[in-house]
Amino acid sequence: MASRWRDGPLSPSGDSAGGTKTARMAQKEDSSGETEDAEESPRDLPRWMRLYFYGMHGVTLDVLLSSLRGVLSHRNPTLVGFSSPYLCIMHSLTHFALEKIYSQKMCFRGRPVVFHFVFYPSVYIGLQILIGNINTLTEQERVVSGAQLAVHYVLALYYAQVFHKALAKLQYHPSCFNDPVKKPGQQPRPSHALPGFVRFLFFGMHGFLDEVLFTSIFNLVEKSDRTLSGHTSLWSFLMYGSCSFVVEKLYLHLHFSRGWGTWKRLPIYICFIYTWEFSWGLVLRQFDACSWDYSHYPHNFMGLITLLYLPGWVCLSLYQDVLSNVLLRIKCTKDVKEPRGENGEFNGQLDSNKKLL
């Protein structure tokens, strides 16, 4: 804007003074606009968010694989699977390292097959052996079964071909919406940029993480199990995914449309959660697929729900609102820029021509 005035013809003193003032105002508007754009511009998912997601996703795969092994071995309809807080942390760290490996795939530009089918799977399997996620010890020697190698090789292909590309589409908007509560009906209700199915998957995986952490702590307290092994069921994915999805809808309506505070919403959350748990348990029990029984706990009803877990449900309900606020700031893009290794970032900066869904 200022260059136009410098390049243009000189005007009389009066016009010059007015023009200078106009130019300064225009510069301020431009600079303020640029500042607003900078504040609103999307960026890569923060490091802590990626580590959080890596751990949660790794626990999900642990539960899925162990549950399938149990089904093949015992034909158990409860579909119980296992993981632990230790494996959650290890998944976060190893997949953060794999993220850096994946960002260097441009070094194999002329040999993509070597990277995707040889180099990356080799690093992935090596890291899984290192953290103990692949059993290698027998009484006689260190061996890895062919079935385990095949399964983890397929998982490595999934990470290289699907997971990293899908994660690269997610962008974080720090100032996506304003949160202060106004009078009912006055505060605009934020719209989700993430598809409902994606949010359902996130809540389902988070349900696995919640139950693994919860049961590992209970095993430590009740059974003095220092391995911190936790368990959950594949049915929990559907239960937590659907329950959290509905609770999120309640949060958006009660908080943004009606202006209800946290403690006013909390009783509704708790009543819905207990109703949801009881309904699912009642249905699963008809098929001998219910993985929990609270009959030995005080204040239980039909062994399907118990007031002993009320503090846990209160904490999860409060945390649910935090997760919903975070998900409101994540958007999914159509076009994905090839990952670069600059500054250790995963997928570089967002292109100006990248469109949001």
Phi, psi and omega in degrees: 000316181294330182295328178298317181291325179291322183278339184282168180290152178287144179244170177303165188300318180298312180295325181296317180295315179295322180294321179297317179297318179297319180297319180296318178297320179295321178297319179297319179296317179297315182294320178294323177296319178295322179296316179297319179297320180295322179291324184271348185294136180287158177216175179299158175301135178303156183300317181297325180290321178293318178299318178300313182291321179300316179296315180296317179294321178296319177298321178300316179293322176302312181296318181297311182293315181293326178293318179295323176297321179294322179295317180293329183272318189239356182054044184270119182287350179289340175056047182282136177231167189229152170197195181199160175301326178299313180294327177299314179295318180295322177297319179300314184288316182292322180283337171293321175293320178295329175300318179292322177297316181295327180292346179263014184293342177294340175294340179254032185304321180277350181224065182296328180296321180297318181291309188286329187249351181234298188294305183298313178300324179296316179295318181299310182296321178299319179291323178294323175294321183297319182274359178084015179280346172243119182291125183239352186260131169237181181291335186255316188204168177275118179221155173234125183292152179297326180295318178297317179298318181296316180297314183285336173292319177297320177296322178297319177296322177299316180295316184288324187263335187238304191299306183296322180292321179292319180293330180292344179278347183272132179233147184254130179246101183300327183244052186287327180206160178267135188258344184300141184276129176252190178293153181306133178088350183262333183276126180295136180277123182292145178260145182280135174269337178277136177300153181301324181295322179294318179294324176298316178298317180299312181294324177296315178295322178293328175297319174302312181298317179301312184290322178297314178296317183295311182290329178294321177292319179296320178296326178292319183283315186277321187247001183055037179276101183278357174286345180056034177284131178241165182218161175203188180230150177299333177296334180295333178299313179291321181296307182291321181299313181287320181296311181295327178297317179289318179298324176297319177298320177297319180298313181297321182285310185289324184278310187273327181270319183259344179075024180287141177281176184299311186287343175279329179280331189303314179301325178293318176303310185296315179299318180293318181297314180295320177296319181294315180296318180295317181296313179297316180298321180295319179290313182296328180296332179295338181247016182055033183249004180282122186270359181231151177210113184260021184299331182273000178262150177288157176057043177257160176234111181059017179073008184256331176222155179211143177288348178298331181269006182303315178302322178295318179293326177297314180297317180293326179294318178294321180290332178301320178296323178296315179298320180297319178296323178292315181295332177295339182264001179257130179238154180252132182256156179280315184260140180243128176280143179300136182296142178237159180265015183291130177055022178071011182280158187280310186227024173067192181273159180286129178293153180292336181265008180282131184255147179265143177291000000 
